[in-house]
Amino acid sequence: MTRRDLLKFSAISFLPKLEIPLSILPAARKSLKFAVITDLHHGLAPDAMMRINAFIQAVNARRDLSFVLQMGDFCYSDAGAQELLNAYKAIKLPTIHVLGNHDMDKVTKPTAVERIGMKSPYRTHDYGDYRFVVLDLNHFKKNGDLVSYANGNYFTDNATHNWADAEQLGWLERTLMTSKKPVVLISHQPLGFADPAVNGTGQSLPPEQQQILDIVARCGRLNPKGAVAVSMFGHLHVDRLEHVSGVPYLCVNSASYFWSSGMWAYSKPLFAFMELTTDGRLVVEGVAGEFVKAPPKASDGVVGRSASISGRDLGLGGKS
């Protein structure tokens, strides 16, 4: 996460709602449980191995999980990440990986995809009664050109970030239009989090988010069976929930630290266990932690600043 991102997304505060009014949600035959971790930052966070080992131990102690979801900024994807990648293989479950911007700080995107063990930057995974749709928002736009992240090239002036490419947008629309299952939309960068409007009188979604949410809304109307039930992501290192047009957008906190002109470590490794229940709810089992050292006062207004991941019970309503 860059300082620009932090300032951009901390500017607006919303009243949280805890209901997911999905118009059509089939009764689940069996609950679906999975583990989630994001923004470990191996190679930057000095205690990343301790944190991932705690996560692996907690995951392997469970007997009811279907898969593990890792939502980006995992590591630098270079040779120095091999210890982490070897340890992660100790997880005895299928894993879903999402590319984060810092995964390409020292390598190209194809190298990151290969090192982390992904089949492609964006794709689908079907588990239980849901389709998990993974996005790759790791592109920046500068001088009218869309450029894929590689070797830290996105650290550049006069650019906007977190875009999906045109081919991926077409793929997303086709995927949502043909899905016969409700969709859990997964990305590293946030969706559904507004910044201040230009005139200061309201909120508007950044255009790189709006183009995706337009597809979500249109496809939800035309194919309600494949509507997006919830969107989840990391990147901002905060614990925050918002709603746009009835769809919840959940930011899962970093495993390691909050960023404000430096790293402000959490006392515990943060991760979550989640369950999509048979009666149509998303239940989040979080972790309550503290800051090792209090972050600066200048960050007091950051929405969702926390050293924890909140436990939540989100109703997936409107079943037919």
Sequence and secondary structure as in RCSB ss.txt:
>XXXX:A:sequence
MTRRDLLKFSAISFLPKLEIPLSILPAARKSLKFAVITDLHHGLAPDAMMRINAFIQAVNARRDLSFVLQMGDFC
YSDAGAQELLNAYKAIKLPTIHVLGNHDMDKVTKPTAVERIGMKSPYRTHDYGDYRFVVLDLNHFKKNGDLVSYA
NGNYFTDNATHNWADAEQLGWLERTLMTSKKPVVLISHQPLGFADPAVNGTGQSLPPEQQQILDIVARCGRLNPK
GAVAVSMFGHLHVDRLEHVSGVPYLCVNSASYFWSSGMWAYSKPLFAFMELTTDGRLVVEGVAGEFVKAPPKASD
GVVGRSASISGRDLGLGGKS
>XXXX:A:secstr
  HHHHHHHTS       EE  S     SS EEEEEE    BTTBTTHHHHHHHHHHHHHH SS  EEEE S   
  SGGGHHHHHHHTT  S EEE   GGGGSSS HHHHHHHHT S SSEEEEETTEEEEE    EEEETTEEEE  
TTTT  SS B     HHHHHHHHHHHHH SS EEEE SS SS  EE TTSSSEE  HHHHHHHHHHHHHHHH GG
G EEEEEE SS S EEEEETTEEEEE   SSEEESSSEEEBSS   EEEEE TTSEEEEE B   BSS   GGGT
T TT  SSB  EEEEE    
